[in-house]
Amino acid sequence: METTKIALFKGVNVRKILFSGEWWFSVIDIIEALTGTDRPRKYWNDLKKKLHKEGYVEVSEKIGQLKMIAPDGKLRETDCVSTETAFRIVQSIPSPKAEPFKRWLAKVGYERVKEIEDPELATKRTRMLYKLKGYSEDWIEKRLRGIVIREELTDEWKNRGAQEQRDYEILTAEISKATFGVTPTEYKNLKGLKRENLRDHMDDFELIFTMLGERSTTEIHRNEDSKGVKKLKSDAKAGGDIAGGARKQLEKRLKRSIVSEKNYLKTPEQNKLT
């Protein structure tokens, strides 16, 4: 997840955040921009009920509680939606301001479509965002390579019988447990993370062994033409074991643990407090 961005629309700040590869928007800000109400939260609660009555029952499932910078400067969770869901909400608001807002959202969506057509644009944007956050070029190269390896792995899972999200989490946990001795959730707890992306807080070795475990798993799937979650889970453990074995050998030589509670971008002083 990336930091909060502010877009000015008709004098109103509309917060947006990059989440899971696409822009998500603050619902409260959208409502305030379109209606001018001084009680956008109440308006949103009433609108949700209206959408449910109109048959848009999945509206709650399409809302994400994401942390954005509040007016007081602090990060607070707020209801956010993707561009697609934002369009649906805008269509339900009777306001003459809706049309220009739709065009504004369409522009954001167009930029995303262009990135799908030309992945290099998305890569450039991702690289720029990481640089702005203070990551080194060397780290960024590993992170981007890790993203490619991860996508190749999830493509294999999809084609070999795994269900997105539920099974992916189980399989990822298998690789992580075998590679590092902890699941991703346990790893995030170790680093004191909540909604942050775990891999964005890994150092070079943590990224490298993550890539080794996932790339090994992908190759095992292909070599053995694995099918079904049970076999994929077995392969995931095998791929993680390969990375875990290499990690343990390095730890023995370095006489220190690779699994760390430190967060990559923090200063040494901040890491001492972690």
C-alpha positions in Angstrom: 0.0 0.0 0.0 1.3 3.4 -0.9 1.0 6.7 1.0 -2.1 8.9 0.7 -2.3 11.2 -2.3 -4.6 14.3 -2.4 -6.5 15.3 -5.6 -8.3 18.6 -5.7 -11.8 18.4 -7.1 -13.9 21.5 -7.3 -12.2 22.9 -4.2 -12.6 19.7 -2.2 -9.7 17.4 -1.3 -10.4 13.8 -2.4 -7.9 11.4 -0.8 -6.7 8.4 -2.8 -4.3 5.6 -2.1 -2.6 2.9 -4.2 -3.8 -0.5 -3.0 -3.3 -3.9 -4.6 -2.2 -2.2 -7.9 -5.0 0.3 -8.3 -6.3 3.6 -6.9 -8.8 3.5 -4.0 -10.7 6.6 -3.0 -12.1 8.0 0.3 -15.9 7.6 0.1 -16.5 10.4 2.6 -14.4 12.8 0.4 -16.3 11.8 -2.8 -19.6 12.4 -1.1 -18.5 15.8 0.3 -17.2 16.8 -3.2 -20.5 15.9 -4.9 -23.1 17.0 -2.3 -21.5 19.8 -0.3 -23.0 18.3 2.8 -21.4 19.0 6.2 -22.4 15.5 7.4 -20.8 13.2 4.8 -20.6 10.3 7.1 -24.3 10.3 7.8 -25.0 10.8 4.1 -22.8 7.7 3.4 -24.6 5.6 6.0 -27.9 6.5 4.5 -26.6 5.8 1.0 -25.4 2.4 1.9 -28.9 1.4 3.1 -30.3 2.8 -0.2 -27.9 0.8 -2.3 -28.8 -2.3 -0.4 -32.5 -1.7 -1.1 -31.7 -1.2 -4.8 -30.1 -4.6 -5.0 -26.5 -3.6 -4.7 -26.0 -6.0 -1.8 -22.3 -6.6 -2.3 -21.5 -2.9 -1.7 -20.2 -3.8 1.8 -17.9 -6.4 0.4 -16.4 -3.9 -2.0 -15.5 -1.4 0.7 -12.0 -1.5 2.2 -11.0 0.1 5.5 -7.7 1.7 4.6 -5.5 4.1 6.5 -5.4 7.7 5.1 -4.0 10.9 6.4 -6.9 12.7 8.3 -7.3 16.5 8.6 -5.4 16.3 11.9 -2.4 14.8 10.1 -2.7 11.4 11.6 -3.3 8.1 9.8 -6.8 6.9 10.4 -8.9 4.1 8.8 -11.7 5.2 6.5 -14.0 3.6 4.0 -12.4 3.4 0.6 -13.4 2.0 -2.8 -11.9 1.2 -6.1 -12.6 3.2 -9.2 -15.3 0.7 -10.3 -17.2 1.0 -7.0 -16.7 4.7 -6.9 -18.5 5.0 -10.3 -21.4 3.0 -8.8 -21.6 5.2 -5.8 -21.4 8.4 -7.9 -24.3 7.2 -10.1 -26.5 6.9 -7.0 -25.9 10.5 -5.9 -28.3 13.0 -7.4 -26.0 15.9 -8.0 -25.1 18.2 -11.0 -21.5 17.7 -10.0 -21.6 14.0 -10.8 -20.7 14.3 -14.5 -17.4 16.1 -14.1 -16.5 13.8 -11.2 -17.2 10.8 -13.5 -14.8 12.2 -16.1 -12.2 12.7 -13.4 -12.5 9.1 -12.3 -12.5 7.9 -15.9 -9.1 9.7 -16.4 -7.7 7.8 -13.4 -9.1 4.6 -14.8 -7.7 5.4 -18.2 -4.2 5.7 -16.7 -4.6 2.3 -15.1 -5.8 0.8 -18.4 -2.7 2.2 -20.2 -0.5 0.5 -17.6 -2.2 -2.8 -18.3 -1.6 -2.3 -22.0 2.0 -1.3 -21.4 3.3 -2.9 -18.1 6.5 -0.9 -18.4 4.5 2.2 -17.4 3.4 0.5 -14.2 6.9 -0.6 -13.5 8.2 2.9 -14.0 5.5 4.3 -11.6 6.3 1.6 -9.0 10.0 2.3 -9.3 9.4 6.1 -8.8 7.2 5.5 -5.8 9.8 3.4 -4.1 12.5 5.9 -4.8 10.4 8.7 -3.4 10.0 6.7 -0.2 13.8 6.4 0.2 14.5 2.9 -1.1 17.9 2.3 -2.8 18.1 1.3 -6.5 19.6 -2.1 -5.5 16.7 -2.8 -3.2 14.1 -1.7 -5.8 15.6 -4.1 -8.4 15.1 -7.0 -6.0 11.6 -5.9 -5.0 10.5 -5.6 -8.6 12.0 -8.9 -9.5 10.2 -10.4 -6.5 6.9 -9.0 -7.8 7.5 -10.7 -11.2 8.3 -14.0 -9.5 5.3 -13.8 -7.3 3.0 -13.1 -10.3 4.4 -16.1 -12.1 3.7 -18.3 -9.0 0.1 -17.1 -8.6 -0.5 -17.6 -12.3 0.6 -21.3 -11.8 -1.7 -21.6 -8.8 -4.7 -20.2 -10.7 -4.1 -22.6 -13.6 -3.6 -25.6 -11.4 -6.8 -25.5 -9.3 -6.1 -23.0 -6.5 -8.8 -20.5 -5.5 -7.7 -16.9 -5.4 -7.3 -15.3 -1.9 -8.2 -18.3 0.3 -5.9 -20.9 -1.2 -3.3 -18.4 -2.1 -2.9 -17.4 1.6 -2.6 -21.0 2.6 0.0 -21.8 0.0 2.0 -18.6 0.7 2.0 -19.4 4.4 3.4 -22.9 3.6 6.3 -21.3 1.7 7.0 -18.7 4.3 6.8 -21.2 7.2 9.3 -23.5 5.5 11.6 -20.6 4.4 11.7 -18.5 7.5 10.0 -20.6 10.2 7.1 -18.2 10.5 3.9 -17.4 8.5 3.5 -14.0 6.9 1.1 -13.0 9.7 3.7 -14.0 12.3 6.4 -12.2 10.4 4.4 -9.0 10.3 3.8 -9.2 14.0 7.5 -9.7 14.5 8.2 -6.5 12.6 5.4 -4.6 14.3 3.4 -4.2 11.1 -0.4 -4.0 10.6 -1.7 -3.2 7.2 1.7 -2.5 5.7 3.1 -4.7 3.0 5.5 -7.2 4.6 7.9 -7.3 1.7 8.3 -3.6 1.6 9.9 -3.9 5.0 12.2 -6.8 4.2 16.0 -6.3 3.7 18.0 -7.8 0.9 18.4 -11.3 2.3 14.8 -11.5 3.3 13.7 -10.6 -0.2 16.2 -13.0 -1.8 15.1 -16.0 0.2 11.4 -15.1 -0.4 12.2 -15.1 -4.1 14.1 -18.4 -3.9 11.2 -20.1 -2.1 8.6 -18.9 -4.5 10.6 -19.5 -7.6 11.5 -23.0 -6.5 7.8 -23.7 -5.9 6.9 -22.5 -9.3 9.5 -24.7 -10.9 8.4 -27.8 -8.9 4.8 -27.2 -10.0 5.8 -27.0 -13.7 8.3 -30.0 -13.5 5.8 -32.3 -11.8 2.7 -30.8 -13.5 1.0 -30.5 -10.2 -2.8 -30.2 -9.9 -5.1 -29.6 -7.0 -4.5 -27.7 -3.7 -3.2 -30.7 -1.8 -0.3 -31.3 -4.2 0.3 -27.5 -4.6 0.6 -27.3 -0.8 3.1 -30.1 -0.8 5.1 -28.4 -3.5 4.9 -25.1 -1.6 6.5 -26.7 1.5 9.2 -28.3 -0.7 10.0 -25.0 -2.4 10.1 -23.3 1.0 12.4 -26.0 2.4 14.9 -25.3 -0.4 15.0 -21.6 0.6 14.9 -22.5 4.3 17.9 -24.8 3.9 19.9 -22.1 2.2 18.9 -19.6 4.8 20.0 -21.8 7.7 23.4 -22.4 6.0 24.0 -18.7 5.6 22.9 -18.0 9.2 25.3 -20.7 10.4 28.2 -19.0 8.5 27.2 -15.4 9.5 26.4 -16.4 13.1 23.2 -14.4 13.1 19.5 -14.8 12.1 18.3 -13.6 8.7 14.7 -13.4 10.1 14.6 -10.0 11.7 12.2 -7.7 13.5 13.9 -4.7 11.8 12.1 -2.7 9.1 14.2 -1.9 6.1 13.6 1.8 5.8 14.0 2.6 9.5 17.1 4.2 10.9 19.4 2.1 13.2 18.0 4.1 16.1 14.4 3.4 15.2 15.1 -0.3 14.7 16.5 -0.5 18.2 13.1 0.6 19.4 11.2 -2.0 17.3 
